Amino acid sequence: MNDNAMAIITMAMWLLLPVLATVSVAAAPWTTDRHELFGVTVPPTAFDDTSLAGLRRNYSLAVGCFGGLSALTGFGVWRGFGLTAALWSAAISLVLITAFGFVWLQRCRREVIAVKAERGWKAAGD
């Protein structure tokens, strides 16, 4: 296998990491228990609420768009500056995707807490 093919395979693997990180972070609110929404204990009927479903959808879209832009940036860096710069870009993207997802999750968490207080929902331990 020549060096060019090896570079392409290596970069493809590194570009795949931000995509996998994006998918896992964006899927988090969809994979939790029906009693938890963004880390807030809610009644199971909250998952059918349109505003809270929209909150989950918007979270996933925001993280997905950020991750997609990160992957495209990594590809652009690879084409413009070479493999080493692209590897650094991918590594930085992993950190940024995780941080962005955490910050956005905390924003959504505050909104769920506000809805919970507004509707008078109580957790089993409250």
VMD Tcl script that draws the C-alpha trace (Angstrom):
set ca {
  {0.00 0.00 0.00}
  {1.46 3.37 -0.94}
  {1.76 6.39 1.34}
  {-1.08 8.27 -0.34}
  {-3.57 5.45 0.19}
  {-2.47 5.10 3.80}
  {-2.94 8.83 4.37}
  {-6.46 8.67 2.91}
  {-7.40 5.69 5.08}
  {-5.97 7.35 8.20}
  {-7.80 10.60 7.49}
  {-11.06 8.78 6.79}
  {-10.80 7.11 10.18}
  {-10.06 10.43 11.88}
  {-12.91 12.16 10.07}
  {-15.21 9.38 11.22}
  {-14.43 10.05 14.91}
  {-16.10 13.50 15.02}
  {-19.10 12.03 13.20}
  {-19.40 9.22 15.75}
  {-19.00 11.69 18.61}
  {-21.70 13.90 17.09}
  {-24.14 11.02 16.70}
  {-23.60 9.81 20.26}
  {-23.94 13.28 21.81}
  {-26.96 14.19 19.65}
  {-28.72 10.91 20.50}
  {-28.37 11.31 24.27}
  {-31.83 12.82 24.97}
  {-33.49 10.12 22.86}
  {-31.87 7.21 24.65}
  {-32.53 8.11 28.26}
  {-35.20 6.63 30.48}
  {-38.72 8.05 30.06}
  {-38.48 9.46 33.60}
  {-35.44 11.61 32.75}
  {-35.20 14.47 30.28}
  {-31.89 16.33 30.09}
  {-31.11 15.06 33.58}
  {-34.41 16.25 35.07}
  {-36.88 13.77 36.52}
  {-40.21 14.20 34.74}
  {-43.40 12.15 34.43}
  {-43.41 9.69 31.49}
  {-46.11 11.79 29.80}
  {-43.55 14.59 29.38}
  {-42.06 12.70 26.45}
  {-45.32 13.20 24.54}
  {-45.34 16.96 25.23}
  {-44.79 18.83 21.94}
  {-42.66 21.63 23.42}
  {-40.33 19.19 25.16}
  {-40.15 16.96 22.08}
  {-39.20 20.09 20.13}
  {-36.51 20.80 22.69}
  {-35.02 17.34 22.16}
  {-35.24 17.71 18.38}
  {-33.62 21.17 18.45}
  {-30.83 19.87 20.69}
  {-30.10 17.03 18.31}
  {-30.21 19.34 15.28}
  {-27.91 21.90 16.91}
  {-25.36 19.27 17.90}
  {-25.67 17.59 14.50}
  {-25.08 20.85 12.63}
  {-22.10 21.71 14.84}
  {-20.63 18.26 14.33}
  {-21.25 18.37 10.60}
  {-19.49 21.71 10.33}
  {-16.62 20.32 12.39}
  {-16.28 17.34 10.04}
  {-16.38 19.60 6.98}
  {-13.78 21.86 8.57}
  {-11.56 18.86 9.18}
  {-11.92 17.82 5.56}
  {-11.11 21.36 4.40}
  {-8.07 21.53 6.67}
  {-6.90 18.19 5.27}
  {-7.23 19.39 1.68}
  {-5.67 22.79 2.42}
  {-2.99 22.08 4.99}
  {-2.27 18.37 4.93}
  {-2.72 15.31 7.08}
  {-1.02 16.48 10.28}
  {-3.12 19.64 10.51}
  {-6.27 17.62 9.78}
  {-5.48 15.17 12.58}
  {-5.13 18.09 14.98}
  {-8.36 19.55 13.64}
  {-10.20 16.26 14.20}
  {-8.84 15.95 17.73}
  {-9.88 19.50 18.56}
  {-13.29 18.83 16.97}
  {-13.87 15.91 19.34}
  {-13.34 18.19 22.33}
  {-15.45 21.00 20.86}
  {-18.35 18.71 19.93}
  {-18.43 17.28 23.43}
  {-18.19 20.74 25.03}
  {-20.86 22.19 22.75}
  {-23.17 19.27 23.49}
  {-22.65 19.71 27.23}
  {-23.30 23.47 27.15}
  {-26.41 23.04 24.98}
  {-27.60 20.21 27.24}
  {-27.35 22.52 30.25}
  {-29.38 25.15 28.40}
  {-32.08 22.56 27.63}
  {-31.92 21.30 31.21}
  {-32.76 24.78 32.52}
  {-35.76 24.93 30.17}
  {-37.02 21.53 31.35}
  {-36.62 22.64 34.99}
  {-38.69 25.74 34.20}
  {-41.43 23.68 32.52}
  {-41.42 21.24 35.44}
  {-41.87 24.07 37.95}
  {-44.53 25.76 35.80}
  {-46.60 22.58 35.51}
  {-46.07 21.49 39.10}
  {-44.51 18.16 38.25}
  {-43.02 16.36 41.22}
  {-40.45 13.57 41.21}
  {-40.87 10.56 43.45}
  {-38.22 11.96 45.86}
  {-39.45 15.60 45.81}
}
mol new
graphics top color blue
foreach p $ca { graphics top sphere $p radius 0.5 }
foreach p [lrange $ca 0 end-1] q [lrange $ca 1 end] { graphics top cylinder $p $q radius 0.2 }
display resetview
